[in-house]
Amino acid sequence: MDMKEGFKVVQDRVVAAAARVGRRPEGVTVVAVTKTWPAEIVVAAYEAGIRHFGENRAEELAAKRPIVELELGHNSGIIWHAIGALQSRKTNFVAENADTFHALDRLKIANRLSNHLVEIGRDQDKALQVFIEVNVSGESSKAGLDCNHWEDDESQQKRLLDLARTTAELPGLVPVGLMTMAPWQVNEDVIRQVFQRTRRLSVWLQNKLPEVEWTQLSMGMTDDYEIAIEEGATHIRVGRAIFGPRIH
């Protein structure tokens, strides 16, 4: 199955998953994850109709975007998503090259991103949209703000509120929602519960900070994106289902 066919299969499954729960498929953004794939694959994917691209590594995004724009121009309509955990020394790569950042999990990163955005004079209409990454599953291998017991742990609630409130006040950043990852190789009920709890957390956060819209949910990857859509995902991060096994 080639890339164009893979994307079509994903689109069809998005439509079907949305229909099962009475959602409009237009409310789901497919972020094509191009980690390790060269710039020419991004160009080919663009020609196949893909417009949202996700990179796990900030430095790879910084290297790839200029090459793609040299080929397609600066006004191609591509939206670049930085979706991986970010080290503080690499925040400039995201500030300069990403349109959306999916993995904000601490105030230090938020402050550094904001400072970089101000330094480069990025206009407010091109502000960096950010998802706060939350770890609802409790897995130590997962990144994100610890929200494993958010329903009854006031300290977890406070940490999320503090990060969310401060991020909303920082120049250059526009918080839009939450991101999470479900465990791998577990039964569907466990995956579904993680996505359900994340959706409920976003509703709780919206009630606590109504001045900011927390309506978007980045959750679901190749193996579980259909479940994620059924549970409210607005953004799914899909690589292997579109491009095949990752190259190394």
C-alpha positions, 0 to 999 in steps of 0.5 A: 500500500502506497502513501496516497492509499494509506492516507485514503484508508486513514481518512475513511476510518476517520469518517467511519469512527466519527459516524459511529458517535455522531460526530462530523469528520471535519472536526478531526485533524489528521497529523501525518507524522514524518519522523525520520522521513526525508523532506521529499516524502513530505513534498510527495505527501503534500501532493497527495493532499496532506497539509498537517505534518508532525515531527517528534524531534525539534531539530528534525523539524528545524532542518526539514521545514526550510527544505520543504518550503524551498520546494513548495514556497512559504505559503503552501498551507502546510501546518507544522506540528511539533509533537514530541517531548521538548528539551529546554535547550531546543525550544528555539527550534519549536518557536521558529518552526512550529505552528502547533506544539503538542507536548507542553508539560512544564512552565520552564518550557512555556517561558522559554518558548514565549521568550523566543517568540517575542525575540523573533517578533512572531506576530500574535496572529501567528502565535504558537498554539499549544496543547498541555500534555497530560499523563493520565495512564500513570505510566512512568515511560510516558511524558506529560504532567502527572494527572493519573489521579486528577479526579481526587488529587488536589495537588495534581489539579493545582499543578495543571491549573497553574501551568494552564493559567500561566501559559494563557498569559504568556505572549506568543502562546495560545493554549488550545487543549490537552494531549495524551498518549494511551498505553501500548499493548493493552486491551481496548477498555484500558485505552478507552478509559484513558481517552475518556478521562482526558476528555473529562479533564478538559471539561473540568479545565474549561470550567475552571478557566472559562476565559480560555478555550480548552476544546481541542484534544490531541490523542490517538495514534496509528494503533488507537486513533479510531478509539480516540475519535470515538472519545472526542479527539480533534487531532490524531497523530498518525505515521505508520498507517500512512507511510508504512514502517518508519525508516531509521 
